[in-house]
C-alpha cells in the first residue's frame, strides 16, 4: 500500500458506487467493484473514495463496509490511495468504521457530520477529532450540508486544521467563494476538493486542487483530462471538456444520487443498476436521457482512455 502525503493528493477522485449482485441487492458484487476501481486507476484517477454517499454507505452493514474497502485496496494493488468514507449517525459508530477501514488497508478517511442528529459546531469538532485520533490515517473532511443537515463553519474547519485533525477537505456546500477564504484561514497547503461535478472547473479556478466526482464513475478519462488540462493551464481544453461533461453532470442528478449513476453504469454493462431500498431503480425518463448523453460521450471517453493507456498527455488526445 502506498503512503501518500495528503498535500500531494490532487486531481480526479471518483466516489465509486457499491455494486450489488444482479437480482440480489443483499450482496455486494465484489468483482464489479474491483473492475470499477481498476478502470478508474487506468483512466487517470488519483485516488478513489469507497463507501461514501455515492457508495450507499448508510445501506451497508459494518461487515460489508469493511469488505468493500478491502476489495478496493486489493484491486488498486498499491497503485493509488483508497479513501474510506466513515459517515455514521453517531461518533462511536464512525470511530468503529475508521478502525476497521485502517485494518483493511485504507489510505485516508472521509469524515462527515453525523446525519440527523444535527450537532452544533462544538459537537462537530469533537466528532471529527474522535475520528482523527482513532487511527493513524489522514482525514479528508466532507462538508455536505444537504445530506448531513448541518454545515461546518469556516472557523470550525480552521480549528480542526490547526489541531492537525484534518488534512484535506471535500466541499459539497456549493459555495464557490469559499476556497480562497479557507486558504486564508487554513493555509494554502490544505488541499480543497470540489464535491460537485457541475462546478468542478469553477472550483479549480477559485483555488481547488481536484474533484471528488460522481461523474467519474461513468467517464473517468474525460474527468481526469479536465483536471490535467487545468493543471497544465490549457484553459481552452478544460473549458471544452467542462461543456462536454455538463449534460452528463446534469443527468446524473435527475434523481437522488446514486440512482442515475448506477443506471448509467448499467447501460454501460459495468455493473447492475439496482440500488438498495429505500432507493429504487431509475425511471424510464432518466434512462432515455442517460442513453442519449452516453451515446455522445462514450466514444470520446474511449479515445481519452487510450491516451492515458499510451502514456500520452490527455491534452494531446483527439
C-alpha positions in Angstrom: 0.0 0.0 0.0 1.4 3.4 -0.9 1.9 6.1 1.7 0.7 9.4 0.3 1.2 12.8 1.8 -2.2 14.3 1.8 -0.8 17.6 0.5 0.3 15.8 -2.7 -3.2 14.5 -3.5 -4.9 16.4 -6.3 -6.8 15.8 -9.5 -9.6 13.3 -10.0 -11.0 11.2 -7.2 -14.0 9.1 -8.2 -16.6 8.5 -5.5 -17.4 5.0 -6.6 -20.8 3.2 -6.3 -21.2 0.0 -4.4 -22.4 -2.6 -7.0 -24.8 -5.3 -5.8 -25.3 -8.7 -7.3 -27.8 -8.8 -10.1 -31.2 -9.8 -8.7 -29.8 -10.0 -5.2 -29.1 -6.5 -3.8 -28.4 -8.1 -0.4 -24.9 -9.0 -1.6 -22.1 -6.8 -2.8 -20.7 -7.6 -6.3 -17.0 -7.6 -5.4 -15.9 -8.4 -8.9 -17.8 -5.4 -10.4 -16.4 -3.2 -7.7 -12.8 -4.3 -8.4 -13.4 -3.7 -12.1 -14.6 -0.1 -11.4 -11.5 0.5 -9.2 -9.1 -0.8 -11.9 -10.9 1.1 -14.6 -10.7 4.4 -12.7 -7.0 3.8 -12.0 -6.2 3.1 -15.6 -8.1 6.1 -16.8 -6.3 8.8 -14.7 -7.8 8.7 -11.2 -5.5 10.0 -8.5 -7.4 8.0 -5.8 -10.9 6.6 -5.2 -13.5 7.0 -2.4 -15.2 3.9 -1.2 -18.3 3.8 1.0 -19.2 7.4 0.6 -22.7 8.7 -0.1 -22.4 7.6 -3.7 -21.4 4.2 -2.4 -24.7 3.9 -0.4 -22.7 3.6 2.8 -25.8 4.1 5.0 -27.3 0.9 3.5 -24.2 -1.2 4.2 -23.6 -3.3 7.3 -20.3 -2.8 9.1 -19.1 -6.1 7.7 -20.0 -5.1 4.1 -18.3 -1.7 4.7 -15.1 -3.3 5.6 -15.2 -5.8 2.8 -15.9 -3.1 0.2 -12.8 -1.2 1.4 -10.7 -4.4 1.4 -11.9 -5.2 -2.1 -10.9 -1.8 -3.4 -7.5 -2.0 -1.7 -6.9 -5.3 -3.4 -7.9 -4.0 -6.8 -5.8 -0.9 -6.5 -2.7 -3.1 -5.8 -0.9 -0.2 -4.0 -1.1 2.0 -7.1 -3.4 4.7 -5.7 -4.9 5.8 -2.4 -8.2 4.3 -1.3 -10.2 6.8 0.8 -12.8 5.2 3.1 -16.0 7.0 3.9 -16.7 6.8 7.6 -20.0 8.6 7.9 -22.2 7.4 10.6 -25.2 8.6 12.8 -23.0 8.7 15.9 -19.4 9.2 16.8 -18.9 5.7 18.3 -20.0 4.1 15.0 -17.8 6.4 12.9 -14.8 5.6 15.1 -15.5 1.8 14.7 -15.7 2.2 10.9 -12.5 4.2 10.9 -10.6 1.5 12.9 -11.9 -1.2 10.5 -11.0 0.9 7.5 -7.4 1.2 8.7 -7.2 -2.6 9.3 -8.5 -3.2 5.7 -5.7 -1.1 4.2 -7.4 2.3 3.5 -5.1 5.2 2.9 -7.3 8.1 4.2 -10.6 8.6 5.9 -13.5 10.7 4.6 -15.3 12.1 7.7 -18.6 13.9 7.5 -21.0 15.3 10.1 -23.3 12.7 11.6 -26.6 12.9 9.8 -30.0 13.5 11.5 -28.6 14.5 15.0 -27.6 18.0 13.8 -24.8 18.7 16.3 -23.5 22.3 16.9 -20.1 23.4 15.9 -18.5 22.1 19.2 -20.1 18.7 18.6 -18.8 18.7 15.0 -15.3 19.4 16.2 -15.5 16.7 18.9 -16.8 14.2 16.4 -14.0 14.8 13.8 -11.3 14.9 16.5 -12.5 11.5 17.8 -12.4 10.0 14.3 -9.0 11.5 13.6 -7.5 10.2 16.9 -8.8 6.7 16.4 -6.3 5.7 13.7 -3.0 6.8 12.2 -4.7 7.7 8.9 -5.1 11.2 7.4 -8.6 12.6 7.3 -10.4 14.4 4.5 -13.3 16.4 5.9 -16.5 16.1 4.0 -18.8 19.1 4.3 -22.2 18.1 2.8 -25.0 20.1 4.4 -27.6 18.8 2.0 -27.2 15.3 3.4 -26.0 15.9 7.0 -28.4 18.6 7.8 -25.6 20.8 9.3 -22.6 22.6 7.8 -19.1 23.0 9.1 -18.4 26.7 9.7 -15.2 28.1 8.3 -13.9 28.7 11.8 -14.6 25.1 12.7 -12.6 23.9 9.7 -9.7 26.2 10.6 -9.7 25.0 14.2 -9.7 21.3 13.1 -6.8 22.1 10.7 -4.8 23.9 13.4 -5.3 20.8 15.6 -4.0 18.5 12.9 -7.3 16.7 12.8 -7.9 17.2 9.1 -5.6 17.1 6.1 -7.9 17.9 3.2 -11.5 18.9 2.5 -14.2 17.8 0.1 -16.5 20.7 -0.1 -20.1 20.0 -1.3 -21.5 23.2 0.1 -21.7 24.7 -3.4 -20.2 28.0 -2.2 -17.6 28.9 -4.8 -16.3 31.9 -2.9 -15.2 29.6 -0.1 -11.8 28.2 -1.4 -9.9 31.5 -1.0 -11.5 32.1 2.4 -10.4 28.7 3.7 -6.9 29.2 2.1 -6.6 32.3 4.2 -7.8 30.7 7.4 -6.2 27.2 7.0 -3.2 27.8 4.8 -2.8 27.4 1.1 -1.4 23.9 1.7 -4.8 22.5 2.7 -6.0 20.5 -0.4 -9.5 21.6 -1.3 -11.6 19.3 -3.4 -14.9 20.1 -5.0 -17.8 17.7 -4.2 -19.8 18.9 -7.1 -19.1 17.9 -10.7 -21.1 20.7 -12.3 -18.8 23.3 -10.7 -15.5 21.3 -10.8 -13.9 23.7 -13.2 -15.0 26.8 -11.3 -13.8 25.3 -8.0 -10.3 24.8 -9.6 -10.4 28.4 -10.7 -11.1 29.5 -7.2 -8.2 27.6 -5.7 -9.3 24.0 -5.5 -7.0 21.1 -6.4 -9.4 18.5 -7.7 -12.9 16.9 -7.6 -14.3 14.0 -5.7 -16.6 13.0 -8.5 -19.8 11.1 -9.2 -19.5 11.6 -13.0 -16.1 9.9 -13.0 -17.8 6.5 -12.3 -19.0 6.8 -15.9 -16.4 8.7 -17.8 -13.2 8.8 -15.6 -10.8 9.6 -18.5 -12.8 12.7 -19.5 -13.0 13.9 -15.9 -9.3 13.3 -15.4 -8.5 15.0 -18.7 -10.3 18.1 -17.4 -8.2 18.1 -14.2 -5.0 17.6 -16.2 -5.8 20.3 -18.7 -6.4 22.9 -15.9 -3.2 21.9 -14.2 -1.3 22.4 -17.5 -3.1 25.8 -17.9 -4.8 24.6 -21.1 -7.9 26.5 -20.3 -9.4 26.1 -23.8 -9.3 22.3 -23.5 -10.5 22.4 -19.9 -13.5 24.6 -20.8 -14.3 22.3 -23.8 -14.3 19.3 -21.5 -16.4 21.1 -18.9 -19.0 21.9 -21.6 -18.9 18.3 -23.0 -19.5 16.9 -19.5 -22.2 19.3 -18.5 -25.2 17.3 -19.9 -24.0 14.1 -18.1 -23.4 16.1 -14.9 -27.0 17.3 -15.0 -28.4 13.9 -16.0 -26.7 12.2 -13.0 -28.8 14.3 -10.6 -32.2 13.9 -12.2 -33.0 11.6 -9.3 -31.3 11.1 -5.9 -27.7 10.1 -6.1 -26.6 7.3 -6.8 -29.8 6.2 -8.7 -28.9 7.8 -12.0 -25.1 6.9 -11.9 -26.0 3.3 -11.2 -28.4 3.4 -14.1 -25.6 4.8 -16.4 -23.2 2.1 -15.3 -25.9 -0.5 -16.0 -26.3 0.9 -19.5 -22.6 0.5 -20.0 -22.7 -3.1 -18.7 -20.2 -2.2 -15.9 -22.4 -3.2 -13.0 -26.0 -3.9 -12.1 -28.1 -0.7 -11.8 -30.1 -1.7 -8.7 -29.6 0.3 -5.5 -30.8 -0.8 -2.1 -34.1 0.3 -0.6 -35.2 3.0 0.1 -33.7 3.9 -3.2 -35.3 2.4 -6.3 -34.2 2.0 -9.9 -34.1 5.0 -12.3 -37.3 5.9 -14.1 -37.7 5.3 -17.9 -37.4 9.1 -18.5 -34.0 9.1 -16.7 -32.8 6.1 -18.7 -33.7 7.7 -22.0 -31.8 10.9 -21.2 -28.8 9.0 -19.9 -28.7 6.8 -23.0 -28.8 9.9 -25.2 -25.9 11.6 -23.3 -23.8 8.4 -23.2 -24.2 7.9 -26.9 -22.4 11.2 -27.4 -19.8 10.8 -24.7 -18.8 7.2 -24.8 -16.7 7.4 -28.0 -14.9 10.4 -26.7 -14.3 8.7 -23.3 -12.7 5.7 -25.0 -10.4 8.0 -27.1 -9.3 9.7 -23.9 -8.8 6.3 -22.2 -6.5 5.2 -25.0 -4.5 8.3 -24.5 -4.0 7.5 -20.8 -3.1 3.9 -21.6 -0.4 5.0 -24.1 1.1 7.5 -21.7 0.3 10.5 -23.9 -0.7 13.7 -22.1 -4.5 14.0 -22.1 -4.3 17.3 -23.9 -2.8 15.6 -26.9 -5.8 13.2 -27.3 -8.1 13.7 -30.2 
